Amino acid sequence: MKIVIKNAIIVTMNQNNDIINNGQVEIDNNTITYVGNNREVKGEIIDAQGNIIMPGFVNTHCHLAMTLFRGYGENSNFKNWWLDYMRPLEEKLEVGDCYYGATLGILELIKNGVTTVADFYLHYDETARAVVDTGIRANIGIGAITGREVLSEDFLNNELNKISLCHRIKPILYAHSLYSCDESQFLELNKFAQKYNLIKSTHASETLMEVGTIYNKYNKTPIALLESYGFFDSPCILAHCVHCDKEDIEIMKQYDISVATNPSSNLILGSGIAPLYSFIKNNINVSIGTDGAASNNNLNMFKEMYLADNLQAGVLNQAQAVTTIDALKMATIRGAIALGYNNLGRIDNGFLADIIMIDVHRPNMQPINNVFNNLVNACESNNVVMTMIDGKIVYRNDKFYCNVDYNNIVNHCNKIIERIDTKNI
C-alpha cells in the first residue's frame, strides 16, 4: 500500500537544498515516488503535523558491538585505550555476544535517526543477523578485522556469504589499519575490490603516534603508504584522517576517496581535530561516523554534525569554514555517496524511502528562523519521532517496530558484561 506523509516541512537535501513547506512525500514499497505540495491521493496517511521530514542519517564508520564497552577505559589516549582496555575485553567475547552488542547499537542508531550504518568489527556474521532483525540498512566490513587473517579470494568469498542475508546488507572490504595489517593484506583486498567492484575502508592517520611510527618505518605518511599499496586505485573510505598534511591532501584529491570523520571519538581519545575545511576546499568527499560507543560514548549523529561544523570554526577563527548545510550533507547524501549509493540520502523521486521525522514543536526547535541551523545546532536525538527504513517504520514515538525485544537485548548485554567482569581487566 502507498504511504503518504503530508503536512511536512520537507528538507530534501537535493542539489538545490530545497525546503518544501506544507509538503507531501509518497512512498510505494521502498521507493519515494512523489515529493511536492500536498495533494489528494489514496494510501496510508501519516500526518506530519508541521514536523520536519528529511533523509535518515548515514553513519559511515562504526563498531556496533563495542556498545558493550560503553564508558570503559575513560580518560585514556588512543594507544592505551586500544591495547590496555579494548583488546583484553575483546578476547573475552564469546560466540553470540556481538549479536547482542550490535543489536543494542543499532537500536540506539534507529532511535537517533540513523537509517544506514557502515560497521567494522569482530564476528560480522552476528552483526548481519542483527541487521536482519532490526531492519536497518548496513554496509558490513569483511577482511582483515584483527590483522591476523590470511586473506585470499576464497576466504573473502566465504566471508561474503556469511553476511549476505538480506538486500539491505552490502559488503565493504576492510583492513583495520597500517599498524595492524601488512602489505599483503592490503594488496589482496585491492584485487578483490577491483574484481567484484567493492568499496574498501581502513583507519588512517588517526593519531600523531600512528603517523610518526609509519613514517619512521617506511619514510612515508600513512596516506602516501596506502597510495604506494594501490589502495586508492578503487573507491575507498578512510576513517579519521586527523593528521593529514598538504601533501597527503594533494594525494587524496587525485582519487575517489571519502573521509569518514569521527569528531567525538577523536576528542575523547585525545587524537585531535581533522582538517575538514581543507578536505572540503579540495573537493574531497567528507562523511560522518560516530565510531563505536566505547570511544564516543553514544551513537548520536546530531552531536557529530555539531562538532564537525563548529570545531572548524573555533580552530580556524572562521565561522563559515564548514557551513550547516555542509554538515547536513556529510550526515546524509555525502555519506550515501561514500558507501556507493546513488539512490540514498535525499528526499527525491526514485530514492530509497529511508526517512526520519523531526519534532519541531519542542522548545529547542522554536522559533524556526533557519531550518538548517536548527537541525545542526539546536536539534537533539530526542526530537526524532519516527524512523522509516526501506519504506517500513521501524521506530515511532518511543516504540521500536522490529523483530527484537529491547528489554531482552539490554538484559543480555548486561549479563555479558557481568561475565566478562571488566573490573579485573
N, C-alpha and C positions, 0 to 999 in steps of 0.2 A: 504493500500500500504506500502511496505517495505520502511523504511527511512534509507539512507546510509550517514553517516558522514565520510568524507575521509580527508586525508592530515592533520592529527591532531597529536599533542603531547598528548598521552593518559596517564593520571595519573590514574592508575587503582584502587589504594588503596586495592589491593588484598593482600594475605598473604605474598607475596614476595616483595610488594611495587614496582611492575614492572612499568616502564615507557616505552611506545612504541612510538618511533618516526616514522613519516610518517605512522601513524596508521589509522585504519578504524573501525568504530563501526556500526553494522547493527541492526535495530530495527524492529520487527514485532509486530503490535498492541502496547502493552505497555511493551514489554519484549525485553531485549538485547539478540540477537541470535548469534552474531559474534563479537569478539574483536581480532584484529590482524593486519597484514600488509595490505596495500592497495591491492585491487583485483577488477577485473571487475565483477559487479553484477548490475542487474536492480533494479530500485527503484527511489524514490525521493532523489536526490543527494544534500547534503549540503557540500560545500567545506569549511573546517575549515581554510584553508589558513595558516597552520602552527600554529594556536592557540591551547591552551590547552583545552582538553575535560576531564572533571572529574565528579565524583558524585556530585549531589546537596547537599547542607548543610542540616543537620538535627538539628533543634533548639529544644532542649528538655525541655525548660522552658520559657514560655512567657505568657504575659497577653495582648492579642492583642488590645482589645478595650481601654486599658489605653493609647493608642496612642493619644486619645482625650486630655489627660492631659500632653502632652509633654512639658517639660520646666517649669512645675508648681511646687512650693514648693522646689525650688533650695536651696542649702546650708543648708539642714536640715538633722539631723541624722534620722535613720530609724523610731524610735518611733514618732517623731514629724511629719515626712513626712506622715506616715500612718494615725495617729489619727487626726492631725490638718488640713491636706490638703486633702488626698485621700478620707477618709471616708465621709467628708462633700460634696465633689464633687460627689461621687458615689450615695449619697442619692438624688441628683437632676437629676440623669439619668432617662429618660422616655423610655417606650417601643419603640423599633426601634433604639435607639441611639447606642447601642452596635453593631448593624449590620454595621453601617457606620464606627464606630471606628475600628472594626475588619477588615473590608474590606480595609480601608486605611493601617492598619498594614500589612495585607497580601500582598498588592501591593508593599509596601516597601520591604518586605521579598523577594518576587519574583524578584524584580529588583536587590536585593543584592545576588541572587544565592541560596536562601533557598527554598528547594522543599518540606520539611516536617517540621511541627511545632507541638509541644505539647502545648496546650493552656489551661489556667485555669483562668476563670473569670465569672462574672455575665452574666445572660441571654445567656447561651451557646447554646440555640436553634437559636439565632440570629447569633452567630458565625458559626454554622453549615450551615446556609444559605449563609453566606459569603464564606465559603469553597466551596460550590457547585458552586457559581457564579464566583469564581476566578480561580478554577482549582487546588489549592494547595492540598497537602496531609496533613492530620491532625489527631492527637490524641487529643480528646476534653475531658476535665475533667468534671466529673459529681460527685455529692455527697455533701459534706459539704463545699460549696463555701464560705459562710459567717460564718459558725459555728452555725447558728440559725436553720438550717434544722433538722427536725425529720426524721432520716433515718430508712428505712425498706426495705425489698425486693421488696414490691410493689412500693414504692416510687422510688427506683433506677431503676426498670424495666420501669417505666413510663418515667423517665428522659432519659433512654437509647433510648427509642422510639423517643424522641424529636430530637435526633441528628443523628439518623440512616437514613440519607438522600441520601447517595451515597457510593460506595465501597471505596472511598478514605478516609473515616472517620472511625476511630477506637476509641472506648471509653477508657478512663483511669479513674480509681476511684481516687477521690481527697478529702483529708481533708486539709483545709487551713493550720493549724498549731496546735501545742500543746497548745499554749496560746489562741487560739480562739475556739477550739473544745474540747469536753470532751471524756472520755474513751469509752463511749457507742457508739459514732460515729465511732471511730477507729475500735471497735470490729465488728460493723455492716458492715463496708467496708471489713474487713478481711473475714467475712463469704461469702459475695457476690463475692469477688475476687476469693476465692477458689472454689466456686460452678460454676462460669462461666469462670474461667481461665483468669482473667483480671489483668493487672498491676495496681499498686497503686502509688500515689505520695503525698508528703507533703513538706512544708518548714521545715527545721530542722537546728538548731544550726547556725542560720544566724548572730545573734548578741551576744555580751557578756551579754547584759541585758537579752536576752531570756534564755541563759544558766544559768545565776545566778538565775533568777526567778524560773525556773523549778527546779533547784537543791534545792533551799530553801524550795520549796513546797513539793517535792517528795523525796528528798535526792538521786536523780538520775540525770544524764545528760539527755538531750533530746534523745540522741541515746539509752541510757540504758532504758529510759522510753518507747520508742517505741518498743524496744525488749520485754519488760515486757507485752506490749499490744498484742504481737504476730504479730506486723505489718510486721515483716521481714519473716514471715512463707511462704509468696508467693512473687514473684518478685516485687520490688518497686524502684522508683526513689526518691532520697532525694535531694531537691533543696538547694543549697548554701553550707552547711556543712563547714562554715568558721572556726568555733571554735570547733574542734574535738581533743581530747587528745588521748594518746596512747591506753587507754582502749576502747575508742569509736572505734578506728580503728580496734582493735582486734575483737570487736563485728561485725563490718561491714564486715570484710573479711570472716566471717563464713557464710554469707547469700548471696543470689542473689540480691545484692544491686548495683544500679548505682547512681553515683553522677552527678547532673546537676550543673556545676559550672557557675557562672554569674559574671565574674570579674569586668566589668564596673559598674554594679549596686552596687556591694559591695564596690567599691571605692567611688562612688558618694555619697552614703549614710553613709560613714564612718564606714562600718561594718567590714572591714578587708580583709585579703588575705587568701584564702583557702589553706590548705596544700596538694596541688595536687601531689607534689613529693612523699609524704608519701602514698597517696592513690594508685598511680601507682606502687610504690615499693611493696605494699601489694596486688597487683593484683585486686584492686577494679576498676570496670569499670567507667571511667570518661568521661562524655559527656559535651557538652557546651550548655548553654542557653543565650539568650540576656536579659531575664527578660522583663518587659514592657518598652515602650518608655518613660513612666513617671519617670523612675528611671535610664535611661541609657545615653543619651536620643535618641538613634536611635537603629535600629534593624540590626546591621552590624556584621556578623559573622567573617569577616576579623579582625576587631578590637578585638573581643573576643579571637580569636586564638592567636593574637599577645600578648595580655596580659596574657593569660593562659601560654604561653611559657615563656615570658620574666620576668614576675613578680617573678616566682620561681627562675630564675637565679639571679635576683637582691637581693632577700631576703636571699637566701642561699649562695650567693657568689659562685655559681656553675653553670657555663654556660650551662652544659648539664643536669641539673636537670630535665627539660622537653625538649624533642627534637622537632624539627619542624615536624617530622613525627608523634610524639605523638599528637601534636596539631591538625594536619590534621585529624588524626583518631578520635579524640574527636569530631570533627565537622562533621564527615561523618559516618564511619562504627560503631564506638562506640556509637554514638547517635542512630543509627538504632537498635543496639543490646539492648540498654536501653529501647526502645519503643516496643521491641518484634518482630522486623522484621528479617527474615533470608534471605531475598532476596532484600536488600536495602543497599545503602551506598558504593557500588563498581561498577566499570565498568567491568562486568564479565557476561559470558553466564548464562542465566536464571534469571538474576537480573532485577528488575524493571527499566524502562527507565526514571529515574529521573536524568537528566544530565544538566550540565552547560558548557558554553564555555567562556574561559577567553582570552581576547585580550592581546597577549604578545608583540605586536608591538609598544605599547606606551612606552614613555621613562622610566617610573618607573619599567618596566619589562625587561629592557635590560641592559647589556647582561644577558643571561640565563646561569649563571655558575652553579647554583643549583636550579632545579625546585622547590623542596620542600621549600627551604629557600625563594625563590622569592614569593611563594604563601602565606607564613605565615608572612614574614617581609617586603615585598615590595608591594604586591598586594593590590588594593583598590576595593571597591564595583563598582566603575565606570568602572573597567576592565571587568565586567560581560556583555557580549554582547548577550547572549542567555540563556534562562532558559526553559528546557523541563521537564514536569511532566506527568508521566503516558503515555509517548510516544507522547505527544502533546506539541507543542511550545506555551508557554503562555507569553513569553517576548522575544523580539528580537530587537536590535538596537533602544532602547529607545521607543519602542511601545509595549503596552500590547495587548494580544490576548485572551480576556476572556469576560464574559458576564456582564461587568460593565464599566461605563464611568468614567474615572479618575477625570475629572473636576467636574462631578456631585457629586462624593463621597467627594471630598475636600470641595465643597460648603456646602454640608450638615453638614460636621464636623464643619466647621466654624460657621454655624448657631446654632449648638448645644451649642458651647462654648459661643456664644453671649447670648443665652437664659439662660444658667447656670449662667453667669455673675461671673466669677472667682474673680473679684476684691472685691466682697462682701462676699467671703468665710472667 
